[in-house]
Amino acid sequence: MSKIEELVKKVIAQVLCIKTKKIALTDSITKDIGADDLDWIEILINIEKEVGFDIPDKKALEMETVKDMVTYIEERFTNK
């Protein structure tokens, strides 16, 4: 598991009060894990604080799964 994956799962788990073990890369953040719109915003804000950059709204709306979020963040770090 990459450090980014660990970070994303940790933030999701903290916001939703669940264990990181229950979060799979293929999980839909809203459908499988159960985040509502406010949870999703809180997850994004906390992820942005942790990684040190903003995630554009358009990109955030394209993120369906945990893997989508991890991949985007990893690509941002790679392309810096």
Secondary structure, 3 states (H helix, E strand, C coil): CCHHHHHHHHHHHHHHCCCHHHCCCCCECCCCCCCCHHHHHHHHHHHHHHHCCCCCHHHHHHCCEHHHHHHHHHHHHHCC
